[in-house]
Amino acid sequence: MTQQAAVAEIYFDESGHDGENLMAGKTLVFAHASIHMDLEEATDLVGYIRKLTQAQGPELKASDLMRSNEALKEDLFGAEGKLVGHAQVYLVEKANFAVGKIIDMLIEEEAHRRGYNIYGSGIAWQLADDLYQYGSRALTKEGWNDLLSSFTSLMRAKQRKGGDKETVDGFFEKVDNYRYKSRRKNVTNILEMLWITRQHADDFQAALAEGVATKALDPLQMSLYALASSWNERLQQPIMIMHDEQTALTKSLVDTLLAVAKDGYPESYNLPEARFPLVGFEHVDSKSDPRIQLADITAGFTRQVAEAALNGTAEDNRMEQIRSLVHINSIWGHSKSWEQIHPR
C-alpha cells in the first residue's frame, strides 16, 4: 500500500460464524473483530502474548488467551489495555438477527408493496423488538424456537447435510398454528401480518432456485461493512479490508460491498446513506500477519464474554473489559445483557 499511504488497512477475523445456520449452530453469538495497528507493534504484541501464554501452535489463537491468567487479559483489554483503541468488535445475537430478518424479508416487503415505509417510521424496529421480547412468552420457549428455526431453514440458501430444508407450506402452517395459540396481543398482531406475506416467501424461494438471490441470513457481510465504515469515520481515511481467509466472503459478496460503499444502497431500499471510501479487499493468511491473530483472539474473547452475559454467567470485570471493544450498533436484543456490555 506504499502508493496510497493515506489508506488505513484494517485486519479482520471472526468467532462463532455458522453462516446462515442461526438457530442450530454451535454458538448463540457471532463476533466480528477488527484491528488497526502497525505491523511492528502487532508483531511485538503477539510475541509478548505468546511468551506469557506459552502458546505452542504456529499461530496465536483465542484458546491460548482464554487459558491465560487475569493479569494478561487486563493488560490487553483493561482501561489502559494494549488493544484498547486498536480494536472494534461487532456482535450479533443470532436469535435477534433472525427476528429482524422476519421483518426485513417478509413483513417489510408486504408493507412496501402496499406503499408503507416502515423503516423510516420506526415501525420495523418496533415490530422486531416486540417479536423478540415477547415471542417466547406468547408461544412458549419451545414454540418460539420452532417458529424461528422454521423461518431460518426456509430462507437460507442451502440446508446443511442431515437436515431437510423447510418449505413455504411448512412454514406458513406453523405461522397459522401459532397466530391462534399466541398469548400476547402484540405478537398475535405481528403473526397476522406475517400470515399474509406468503407471496414474498414464494418469490424469494424462486430467486434462490434461479441463483439470483444472495445469502440473506449470514451476518458476516453486514458486520464487515459496519466495521469498515466505523473505522473510516474514526480515522477519516480510506479503508482497505484485510480479512482472514474465509470462504463465505466470495468475490460476488465482496463486489457488492465495494459497490455499496461507492454508490450507496438503491433508493428503493429506503435505507440511510452508506457511502464511504472503501478501496479494496484482500484475504490474508493468519500465519503471515500478526494483526489477523490479534483479531482472532479479540473476536474469541469478546464472543465468549458476550455469550456468558447473555446466559447470565459473565463476571463483572470481563464485561467491563469488552465494553471498549463492542460496536454501538451491534445486533443485540437481550436488554439486560446489552446494558452490561454495551460501550459507555
Secondary structure, 3 states (H helix, E strand, C coil): CHHHCCCEEEEEEEECCCCCCCCCCCCCEEEEEEECCCHHHHHHHHHHHHHHHCCCCCCCCHHHHHCCCHHHHHHHHCCCCCCCCCEEEEEEEHHHHHHHHHHHHHHHHHHHHCCCCCCCCCHHHHHHHHHHHHHHHHHHHHHHHHHHHHHHHHHCCCCCCCCCCCCHHHHHHHHHHHHHHCCCHHHHHHHHHHHCCHHHHHHHHHHHHHCCCCCCCCCHHHHHHHHHHHHHHHHCCCEEEEEECCCCCCHHHHHHHHHHHHHCCCHHHCCCCCCCCEEEEEEECCCCCHHHHHHHHHHHHHHHHHHHHHHCCCCHHHHHHHHCCECCCCECCCHHHHHHHCCC
